């Protein structure tokens, strides 16, 4: 299996090691991200991370993977994130709510 079904990495040993470490939990985190979007509605990466009490560095790649496999999509809405920048608000592809 390859990205986006497994965590990706750059061609260096530390990145490859990190991908191997997260490979076991990535499916669980992706499922939690999907559940968060289902139960709480459309959210930014920061909002998902906060809701799940996970690091944004764990959540953001899972959002990218879910987008690439068609499970989530950009809602078209933008909200401020923790850094004060506008961030995409993600939604489930089968949901039509725009919150």
C-alpha positions as CSV (number, residue, x, y, z in Angstrom):
1,X,0.0,0.0,0.0
2,X,1.2,3.5,-0.6
3,X,0.3,7.1,0.1
4,X,-2.4,8.3,0.8
5,X,-3.5,4.9,2.3
6,X,-0.3,4.9,4.4
7,X,1.6,7.9,5.7
8,X,4.0,9.4,3.2
9,X,7.6,10.5,3.7
10,X,10.4,12.2,2.0
11,X,13.5,10.4,0.9
12,X,15.4,10.5,4.1
13,X,15.8,8.2,7.1
14,X,14.2,10.4,9.7
15,X,11.1,11.0,7.6
16,X,10.8,7.4,6.7
17,X,11.2,6.4,10.4
18,X,8.5,8.8,11.4
19,X,6.1,7.5,8.7
20,X,6.7,3.9,10.0
21,X,5.9,5.0,13.6
22,X,2.6,6.7,12.6
23,X,1.6,3.9,10.2
24,X,0.0,1.8,13.0
25,X,-2.1,4.7,14.4
26,X,-2.9,6.6,11.2
27,X,-6.0,4.5,10.4
28,X,-7.4,5.1,13.9
29,X,-6.6,8.9,13.7
30,X,-8.3,9.1,10.2
31,X,-11.4,7.4,11.7
32,X,-11.4,9.8,14.6
33,X,-11.1,12.8,12.2
34,X,-14.0,11.5,10.2
35,X,-16.1,11.0,13.4
36,X,-15.2,14.5,14.6
37,X,-16.4,16.0,11.3
38,X,-19.5,13.8,11.5
39,X,-20.4,14.7,15.1
40,X,-19.2,18.3,15.2
41,X,-19.8,19.4,11.7
42,X,-17.4,21.2,9.3
43,X,-14.0,22.1,11.0
44,X,-10.6,23.5,10.4
45,X,-7.5,21.3,11.0
46,X,-7.0,23.2,14.3
47,X,-10.6,22.7,15.4
48,X,-10.3,18.9,14.7
49,X,-7.0,18.7,16.5
50,X,-8.5,20.6,19.5
51,X,-11.7,18.5,19.5
52,X,-9.6,15.3,19.5
53,X,-6.9,16.6,21.9
54,X,-4.3,15.7,19.3
55,X,-1.4,17.6,17.8
56,X,-2.1,19.5,14.6
57,X,1.0,17.7,13.3
58,X,-0.8,14.4,13.7
59,X,-4.2,15.7,12.3
60,X,-3.1,17.8,9.3
61,X,-1.5,14.9,7.4
62,X,-4.6,12.7,8.1
63,X,-6.8,15.4,6.6
64,X,-4.6,15.4,3.5
65,X,-4.9,11.6,3.2
66,X,-8.7,11.7,3.6
67,X,-9.0,14.4,1.0
68,X,-6.9,12.4,-1.5
69,X,-9.1,9.3,-1.1
70,X,-12.3,11.4,-1.4
71,X,-13.6,11.1,2.1
72,X,-13.5,14.9,2.8
73,X,-13.4,18.1,0.8
74,X,-12.9,21.8,1.2
75,X,-16.2,23.3,2.2
76,X,-15.3,26.6,0.6
77,X,-15.5,28.3,4.0
78,X,-12.5,29.9,5.7
79,X,-12.0,30.6,9.4
80,X,-9.1,31.9,11.4
81,X,-6.8,29.3,12.9
82,X,-4.5,29.5,15.9
83,X,-1.8,31.3,14.0
84,X,-4.2,34.0,12.9
85,X,-4.3,32.9,9.3
86,X,-7.3,31.9,7.3
87,X,-7.7,28.1,7.2
88,X,-9.9,25.8,5.1
89,X,-12.9,24.3,6.7
90,X,-13.2,20.6,5.9
91,X,-16.4,18.7,5.4
92,X,-17.4,15.1,4.7
93,X,-18.0,14.5,1.0
94,X,-21.4,13.0,1.7
95,X,-22.5,15.9,4.0
96,X,-24.1,19.1,2.7
97,X,-24.1,21.2,5.9
98,X,-22.0,24.4,5.6
99,X,-21.3,25.3,9.2
